[in-house]
Amino acid sequence: MSDIASTAAVDDRIGRPTGGRPGLTLAALGSAGLVVSLQQTLVLPLLPRMQREFHTSVSSVAWVFTATLLAGAVATPLLSRFGDMYGKKKMIMLTMVVLLVGSVICALSTSLGLLVAGRALQGASSAVIPLAIGTIRDTFPRERVTAAIGVVSATLGVGGALGMLVTGVVAEHTDTHRPVFWISAAMALVGLILVILFTQEAGVRAGGRPDIVGALLLAGFLVALLLGISQGNDWGWSDGRTVTLFGVAAVLAVVWIMVERRVAEPLVQLRLLAGPQSLSANIASLMLGFALFGSFSLVSQFIQTPEEVGYGLSGSVLDVGLYMLPSTITMLVFSALAGPLEARLGAARTMALGSFVAALAFVWLAVNHDSGADLLIFSGVQGIGVGVAYAALGTMAVQHVPMDQSGIASGVNALVRTGGGSIASAATAAVLAGQVIKDTGVPSVDGYVICLFFAAGAALLASVLGAAESMRQRTP
């Protein structure tokens, strides 16, 4: 290649191309992120229907959702590391193919076990978001990086709310779960084509080898922890099986940390997980993941609960999506405004502001849940808070790390966020299963209120962490 061509293709300081079409690239990456986040919540309005179809319990059917988050928590740091090693575009394409295959398996499934397996494959696609953020940092002009990261980060919330609306529309005209997965497969294919056509490979390759042992230990830890949480009410919290699972989780966590500290090329660099520049962003991500994914599950079930039991809205699957529509709209609008807000306040303070607004929304719904208007107010306000907070969180995750580690840094942040969502899914299912109306299997309203206050507390903690980090950064 000639010197002129080399200069046109790559900025020799940071490995960033100076040409390209940032608008089309952002559209492709945003579409891929939207499809991935959409599939995470696609099943939530259908869980009551699946519970009846497969003749299973609330805690068991919850694994249709939890398995996706669990697989994402394990696959995200591994594929993000692969992105830094082999190229982020290649890994985004691979994850979209895995999403496509998982969607087809779910569409063809005839048993709960096969459905959970397909959902696990879908969950591996969660790595698309951090890989997309790394790609933006590698390829976009400096002045557009913050806003572009905000757009992609916000697809997590937008797609989650939109997924329930899509499911509601489809479920209104069908009596099975299969059509929504065919839609997911088609959208994955479109996203894959857009990524192939409009993204480019760039950035410094980190090299190295994958930490397979670390990935297996992390998977074992998360499976043991979440299985213990989800089955605690059914087995008993002092039952030997529950205690054993928590013990195994603790041991695996310790072993995993020891391995990650000693291996030359760890799956998760602990300084990116708990270092002084990353800890606040990662704990905030954990809390926001817990709050957001917990609320998706709670709201879906609450809306569909028959009013005859003393609460609920007797809503349909479509109603779930419609009630969450204000959240989709406000997330779209305010995630776009997050970039200018970050420029004025900084990423940490912007994240703190968004998290505080989200906490107010959860408190509102915990106290006011008697009418559809209460749900609509919650949905709109939550969308504002989450849209701003998630957009800023994407910037916080990568702003202090070298360019060749942007993928894994964003991946670690996504790991803890997905881990928070996994814990929320299992924990809320456990609380609702333990708070039931006498002589029925229906959760009491108190169970929902408890879970919503937990979500509010998690979002509030994220806000406090963001404010503290902002003050720390301003201290000389």
C-alpha positions in Angstrom: 0.0 0.0 0.0 1.3 3.5 -0.8 2.1 6.0 1.9 -0.8 8.2 0.8 -3.3 5.3 1.0 -1.9 4.3 4.4 -2.4 7.8 5.7 -6.0 7.9 4.4 -7.0 4.6 5.9 -5.5 4.9 9.4 -4.7 7.6 11.9 -1.3 6.5 13.0 -1.8 7.7 16.5 -4.7 5.5 17.5 -5.4 3.2 14.6 -8.5 5.1 13.6 -9.7 5.4 10.0 -10.1 8.9 8.8 -12.6 8.0 6.1 -15.8 5.9 6.2 -19.4 6.7 6.7 -20.0 7.2 10.4 -23.8 7.7 10.0 -24.3 4.4 8.2 -21.9 2.6 10.6 -23.9 4.0 13.6 -27.1 2.9 12.0 -25.7 -0.7 11.4 -24.3 -0.9 15.0 -27.4 0.6 16.5 -29.7 -1.9 14.6 -27.6 -4.8 15.8 -27.7 -3.6 19.3 -31.5 -3.0 19.1 -32.1 -6.6 17.9 -29.9 -8.0 20.6 -31.6 -6.1 23.4 -35.0 -6.8 21.9 -34.6 -10.5 22.1 -33.7 -10.3 25.8 -37.2 -9.2 26.8 -39.1 -10.8 23.9 -40.3 -13.6 26.1 -41.3 -11.7 29.2 -45.0 -11.1 28.3 -45.2 -14.8 27.2 -44.0 -16.3 30.4 -47.5 -16.9 31.9 -48.5 -18.6 28.6 -45.4 -20.7 28.6 -45.9 -21.7 32.2 -49.3 -23.1 31.2 -48.1 -24.6 28.0 -45.2 -26.5 29.6 -47.0 -27.2 32.9 -44.2 -25.8 35.0 -43.7 -23.4 38.0 -43.0 -19.7 38.0 -39.3 -20.2 39.1 -38.8 -22.8 36.4 -40.3 -20.9 33.5 -38.2 -17.8 34.6 -35.2 -19.6 33.2 -36.4 -18.9 29.7 -35.4 -15.3 30.6 -32.6 -16.0 33.0 -30.7 -18.3 30.7 -30.3 -15.5 28.2 -28.8 -13.2 30.7 -26.6 -15.9 32.2 -25.2 -16.9 28.8 -24.6 -13.2 28.0 -22.7 -12.7 31.3 -20.3 -15.5 30.3 -20.0 -14.9 26.6 -19.7 -11.1 26.7 -16.2 -10.8 28.2 -15.0 -13.8 26.2 -16.2 -12.5 22.9 -15.2 -8.9 23.8 -11.7 -10.2 24.4 -11.8 -12.0 21.0 -12.8 -8.7 19.5 -9.7 -7.0 20.8 -7.6 -10.0 19.6 -9.1 -10.8 16.2 -11.2 -7.9 15.2 -14.5 -6.5 16.5 -16.4 -6.7 13.2 -15.7 -10.4 12.9 -17.0 -11.0 16.4 -20.1 -8.9 15.9 -20.9 -11.0 12.8 -20.3 -14.2 14.7 -22.6 -13.1 17.5 -25.4 -12.2 15.1 -25.1 -15.6 13.5 -25.4 -17.2 16.9 -28.4 -15.1 17.6 -29.9 -16.2 14.3 -29.3 -19.9 15.1 -30.7 -19.6 18.7 -33.8 -17.9 17.4 -34.5 -20.7 14.9 -34.0 -23.3 17.7 -36.5 -21.4 19.9 -39.0 -21.2 17.0 -38.8 -25.0 16.5 -38.7 -25.9 20.2 -41.3 -28.3 21.6 -40.0 -28.6 25.2 -39.0 -26.2 27.9 -35.4 -27.6 27.9 -34.9 -27.0 24.2 -36.4 -23.5 24.5 -34.0 -22.7 27.3 -31.1 -24.0 25.2 -32.0 -21.8 22.3 -32.4 -18.8 24.6 -28.9 -19.4 25.9 -27.6 -19.2 22.4 -29.5 -16.0 21.9 -28.0 -14.6 25.1 -24.4 -15.0 23.8 -25.3 -12.1 21.4 -25.2 -9.7 24.3 -21.5 -9.2 23.4 -22.7 -7.1 20.4 -23.2 -4.0 22.6 -19.6 -3.8 24.0 -18.1 -4.8 20.7 -20.1 -2.0 19.0 -18.9 0.5 21.6 -15.3 -0.6 20.9 -15.9 -0.3 17.2 -17.1 3.3 17.6 -14.1 4.2 19.7 -11.8 2.7 17.0 -13.5 4.2 14.0 -15.4 7.4 14.7 -14.1 11.0 14.7 -13.2 12.0 18.3 -16.0 14.7 18.4 -18.7 12.1 17.6 -17.6 9.2 19.9 -19.5 10.2 23.0 -22.8 10.8 21.2 -22.5 7.6 19.2 -21.7 5.5 22.3 -24.8 7.0 23.9 -27.0 5.9 21.0 -25.7 2.3 21.0 -25.8 2.1 24.8 -29.4 3.3 24.9 -30.5 0.5 22.6 -30.3 -1.7 25.7 -33.3 -0.1 27.2 -35.1 0.9 24.0 -34.9 -2.6 22.6 -36.0 -4.1 25.9 -39.2 -2.1 26.0 -39.8 -2.5 22.2 -39.4 -6.3 22.5 -42.4 -6.5 24.8 -44.5 -4.4 22.3 -43.5 -6.6 19.4 -44.4 -9.7 21.4 -47.7 -8.2 22.4 -48.8 -7.4 18.8 -47.8 -10.9 17.6 -49.3 -12.7 20.6 -52.6 -10.9 20.0 -53.1 -12.9 16.8 -51.4 -16.2 17.7 -51.6 -18.8 20.5 -48.0 -20.0 20.6 -44.5 -18.5 21.3 -43.0 -19.6 18.0 -43.8 -16.6 15.7 -41.9 -14.1 17.9 -38.8 -16.2 17.5 -39.1 -16.3 13.7 -39.3 -12.5 13.8 -36.2 -12.4 16.0 -34.4 -14.6 13.4 -35.4 -12.3 10.6 -34.3 -9.3 12.4 -30.9 -10.9 13.3 -30.4 -11.6 9.6 -31.1 -8.0 8.7 -28.7 -6.8 11.4 -26.0 -9.2 10.2 -26.3 -7.8 6.6 -26.1 -4.2 7.8 -23.0 -4.9 9.8 -21.3 -6.7 6.9 -22.1 -3.8 4.5 -21.6 -0.7 6.7 -19.0 -1.4 9.4 -15.2 -1.6 9.0 -12.4 -3.3 10.9 -10.0 -1.0 12.6 -8.1 -0.5 15.8 -5.0 -2.0 17.4 -5.1 -5.8 17.8 -4.2 -6.9 21.3 -3.1 -10.4 20.4 -2.9 -13.3 22.9 -5.0 -16.3 23.6 -8.5 -16.9 25.2 -8.9 -17.7 28.8 -11.1 -20.8 28.5 -10.6 -21.9 32.1 -11.7 -18.5 33.4 -14.8 -18.6 31.2 -15.7 -22.1 32.6 -15.2 -21.0 36.2 -17.3 -17.9 35.7 -20.1 -19.9 34.1 -20.0 -22.4 37.0 -20.2 -19.6 39.6 -23.1 -17.9 37.9 -25.1 -21.1 37.3 -24.7 -22.2 41.0 -25.6 -18.7 42.3 -28.6 -18.2 40.2 -29.9 -21.7 40.6 -29.7 -21.4 44.3 -31.5 -18.0 44.3 -34.3 -19.3 41.9 -34.9 -22.6 43.7 -34.5 -21.3 47.3 -38.3 -20.9 47.9 -39.1 -24.3 46.4 -36.4 -26.3 48.2 -36.1 -24.1 51.3 -33.4 -21.7 52.0 -31.8 -24.0 54.6 -32.2 -27.1 52.5 -28.9 -28.9 51.8 -29.2 -28.4 48.1 -29.6 -24.7 48.4 -26.8 -24.3 50.9 -24.6 -26.5 48.7 -25.2 -24.4 45.6 -24.3 -21.2 47.4 -21.2 -22.9 48.9 -20.2 -24.0 45.4 -20.7 -20.5 44.0 -18.5 -19.0 46.8 -15.7 -21.5 46.1 -15.8 -21.0 42.4 -15.8 -17.2 42.8 -12.6 -17.4 44.9 -11.0 -19.9 42.5 -11.9 -17.7 39.5 -10.4 -14.6 41.1 -7.2 -16.6 41.9 -7.0 -17.8 38.3 -7.6 -14.4 36.8 -4.8 -12.9 39.0 -2.3 -15.5 37.9 -3.0 -16.3 34.3 -1.0 -14.2 31.8 -4.0 -13.2 29.7 -7.2 -13.4 31.9 -10.7 -13.4 30.7 -11.4 -10.4 32.9 -8.6 -8.1 33.9 -9.5 -7.5 37.6 -8.2 -3.9 37.4 -10.9 -3.3 34.7 -13.5 -4.9 37.0 -12.5 -3.5 40.4 -9.7 -0.9 39.6 -10.0 2.7 40.8 -10.9 3.9 37.3 -13.6 1.2 36.7 -15.1 0.2 40.0 -17.8 2.9 40.2 -18.9 2.4 36.6 -19.1 -1.4 37.1 -21.0 -1.3 40.4 -23.4 1.3 38.9 -23.8 -1.0 35.8 -24.7 -3.9 38.1 -27.3 -1.9 40.0 -28.9 -0.5 36.8 -29.0 -3.9 35.3 -30.7 -5.3 38.4 -33.2 -2.4 38.3 -34.1 -2.4 34.6 -34.4 -6.1 34.0 -36.1 -6.7 37.3 -38.7 -4.1 36.4 -39.3 -5.6 32.9 -40.3 -8.9 34.5 -42.3 -7.4 37.3 -44.3 -5.0 35.1 -45.1 -7.7 32.6 -46.6 -10.1 35.2 -48.4 -7.3 37.1 -50.2 -6.0 34.1 -51.5 -9.5 33.2 -52.6 -10.3 36.7 -56.5 -10.6 36.8 -58.1 -7.7 38.8 -60.2 -10.3 40.6 -57.3 -11.2 42.9 -57.3 -7.6 44.3 -54.8 -5.9 42.1 -53.5 -6.0 38.5 -55.0 -4.8 35.3 -56.3 -8.0 33.6 -54.2 -6.9 30.6 -53.3 -8.9 27.6 -49.8 -9.5 26.2 -50.4 -6.6 23.8 -51.3 -4.4 26.8 -47.9 -5.1 28.3 -46.2 -3.7 25.2 -48.5 -0.7 25.0 -47.9 0.3 28.7 -44.2 0.2 28.0 -44.4 2.3 24.8 -43.8 5.6 26.7 -40.6 4.1 28.0 -39.5 3.3 24.4 -40.2 6.8 23.3 -38.6 8.7 26.2 -35.5 6.4 26.0 -35.0 7.3 22.4 -35.4 11.0 22.9 -33.3 11.4 26.1 -30.5 9.0 25.0 -30.0 11.4 22.1 -29.9 14.3 24.5 -27.4 12.5 26.8 -24.4 13.4 24.6 -24.7 17.2 25.0 -25.5 16.6 28.7 -22.3 14.7 29.1 -20.4 17.4 27.4 -21.6 19.9 30.1 -21.8 17.7 33.2 -19.4 14.8 32.5 -20.3 11.2 32.1 -20.4 10.3 35.9 -22.7 13.2 36.9 -24.9 12.5 33.9 -25.2 8.8 34.9 -26.0 9.9 38.5 -28.8 12.2 37.3 -30.4 9.5 35.0 -30.2 6.9 37.8 -31.9 9.2 40.3 -34.8 9.8 37.9 -35.1 6.0 37.3 -35.2 5.5 41.1 -38.0 8.0 41.4 -40.0 6.0 38.8 -39.6 2.8 40.7 -40.7 4.4 44.0 -43.7 5.9 42.1 -44.9 2.5 40.9 -44.3 0.9 44.3 -46.6 3.4 45.9 -49.0 4.0 43.0 -50.1 1.0 41.1 -53.9 1.0 41.1 -54.6 2.2 37.5 -53.2 2.1 34.0 -52.3 5.8 34.3 -49.9 4.9 37.1 -48.1 2.4 34.9 -47.9 4.9 32.0 -46.3 7.6 34.3 -43.8 5.0 35.5 -43.0 3.9 32.0 -42.4 7.4 30.7 -40.3 8.6 33.7 -38.3 5.3 33.8 -37.4 5.8 30.1 -36.0 9.2 30.8 -33.8 8.0 33.6 -32.6 4.8 31.9 -32.0 6.5 28.6 -29.7 9.1 30.1 -28.0 6.7 32.6 -27.2 4.0 30.1 -25.9 6.4 27.5 -23.5 7.9 30.0 -22.5 4.5 31.4 -21.2 3.4 28.0 -18.8 6.4 28.1 -17.7 5.8 31.7 -16.8 2.2 30.9 -14.1 3.1 28.3 -13.0 6.6 29.0 -10.0 5.7 31.1 -8.6 2.6 29.2 -6.2 2.2 26.3 -7.7 1.9 22.8 -6.6 -1.7 22.4 -8.6 -2.7 25.6 -11.8 -0.8 24.8 -13.7 -3.9 23.8 -12.9 -5.9 26.9 -13.4 -2.8 29.2 -16.9 -2.3 27.7 -17.4 -6.1 27.9 -16.6 -6.2 31.6 -19.1 -3.4 32.2 -21.7 -5.3 30.1 -20.8 -8.5 32.1 -21.7 -6.9 35.4 -24.8 -5.3 34.0 -26.0 -8.6 32.6 -25.1 -10.3 35.9 -27.3 -7.8 37.7 -30.1 -8.6 35.3 -29.6 -12.3 35.9 -29.7 -11.8 39.7 -32.8 -9.6 39.4 -34.6 -12.2 37.3 -33.9 -15.0 39.7 -34.4 -12.9 42.8 -37.8 -11.3 41.8 -39.1 -14.8 40.8 -38.0 -16.0 44.2 -39.7 -13.1 46.1 -42.9 -13.5 44.1 -43.0 -17.2 44.6 -42.6 -16.7 48.4 -45.3 -14.0 48.6 -48.5 -15.6 47.4 -52.1 -15.1 48.1 -53.4 -17.8 50.5 -54.7 -20.9 48.8 -53.6 -19.7 45.4 -50.4 -19.7 43.3 -50.8 -16.0 42.5 -48.2 -13.6 44.0 -49.5 -11.0 46.4 -49.2 -7.3 45.7 -46.8 -7.0 48.6 -44.3 -9.2 46.6 -44.3 -6.7 43.8 -44.0 -3.7 46.1 -40.9 -5.3 47.8 -39.3 -6.0 44.4 -40.0 -2.5 43.2 -38.4 -0.9 46.3 -35.4 -3.2 45.7 -35.1 -1.8 42.2 -35.5 1.7 43.4 -32.7 1.1 46.0 -30.4 -0.3 43.3 -31.0 2.7 41.0 -30.4 5.1 43.9 -27.1 3.4 44.7 -26.0 3.8 41.1 -26.9 7.5 41.4 -24.8 7.9 44.6 -21.9 6.1 43.0 -22.0 8.4 39.9 -22.1 11.5 42.1 -19.2 10.3 44.2 -17.2 9.4 41.1 -17.8 12.9 39.7 -16.6 14.5 42.9 -13.5 12.3 42.9 -12.6 13.2 39.3 -12.8 16.9 40.1 -10.6 16.6 43.2 -7.0 17.6 42.3 
